[in-house]
């Protein structure tokens, strides 16, 4: 999937990716390398996973 960063919460090491259908996926900011790629609107390829906590983005395919 492709999504873009819509929320970043550095204090909680958490961000939100939104796909083009409007679904939201949580991800860890420290999981992104290089960290210079982190900014609102940045696009990422990711693999979604449904967990008890909701939808999360896991490693890129």
Kinemage of the C-alpha trace (Angstrom):
@kinemage 1
@onewidth
@group {chain A} dominant
@subgroup {mainchain}
@vectorlist {calphas} color= white
{ca unk a 1} P 0.000 0.000 0.000
{ca unk a 2} L 0.945 3.613 -0.372
{ca unk a 3} L 0.156 6.159 2.316
{ca unk a 4} L 1.279 9.570 3.403
{ca unk a 5} L 2.088 10.923 6.855
{ca unk a 6} L -0.773 12.980 8.240
{ca unk a 7} L 0.156 13.082 11.962
{ca unk a 8} L 3.479 12.949 13.809
{ca unk a 9} L 3.740 12.692 17.616
{ca unk a 10} L 7.470 12.556 18.424
{ca unk a 11} L 6.865 12.502 22.197
{ca unk a 12} L 5.089 9.139 21.778
{ca unk a 13} L 7.253 7.814 18.886
{ca unk a 14} L 4.066 7.519 16.870
{ca unk a 15} L 2.767 8.693 13.536
{ca unk a 16} L -0.296 8.138 11.385
{ca unk a 17} L -0.203 7.141 7.727
{ca unk a 18} L -3.343 7.718 5.666
{ca unk a 19} L -3.934 5.740 2.470
{ca unk a 20} L -5.758 7.064 -0.569
{ca unk a 21} L -9.035 5.562 0.678
{ca unk a 22} L -8.869 7.564 3.914
{ca unk a 23} L -7.893 4.666 6.202
{ca unk a 24} L -5.457 5.470 9.013
{ca unk a 25} L -2.513 3.303 10.101
{ca unk a 26} L -0.277 3.851 13.139
{ca unk a 27} L 3.482 3.473 12.841
{ca unk a 28} L 6.603 4.038 14.954
{ca unk a 29} L 8.605 7.090 13.934
{ca unk a 30} L 11.875 5.370 14.895
{ca unk a 31} L 11.101 2.603 12.376
{ca unk a 32} L 11.569 5.016 9.449
{ca unk a 33} L 15.013 5.214 7.946
{ca unk a 34} L 16.417 7.683 7.137
{ca unk a 35} L 14.761 9.852 9.753
{ca unk a 36} L 15.193 12.853 7.430
{ca unk a 37} L 12.356 11.313 5.367
{ca unk a 38} L 9.893 12.099 8.167
{ca unk a 39} L 7.681 15.056 7.368
{ca unk a 40} L 3.962 15.683 6.964
{ca unk a 41} L 2.897 14.610 3.491
{ca unk a 42} L 5.784 12.178 2.902
{ca unk a 43} L 4.679 9.044 1.014
{ca unk a 44} L 5.630 5.528 2.072
{ca unk a 45} L 5.038 2.025 0.773
{ca unk a 46} L 3.923 -0.236 3.614
{ca unk a 47} L 2.163 -3.473 4.414
{ca unk a 48} L -0.909 -3.066 6.648
{ca unk a 49} L -1.786 -5.387 9.519
{ca unk a 50} L -4.914 -5.567 11.664
{ca unk a 51} L -4.134 -5.904 15.380
{ca unk a 52} L -6.124 -5.659 18.584
{ca unk a 53} L -5.018 -2.001 18.710
{ca unk a 54} L -6.383 -1.325 15.219
{ca unk a 55} L -4.706 -0.960 11.841
{ca unk a 56} L -0.925 -0.627 11.907
{ca unk a 57} L 1.691 -0.203 9.214
{ca unk a 58} L 4.445 -2.809 9.286
{ca unk a 59} L 7.617 -3.196 7.235
{ca unk a 60} L 7.681 -2.152 3.630
{ca unk a 61} L 6.993 -4.979 1.166
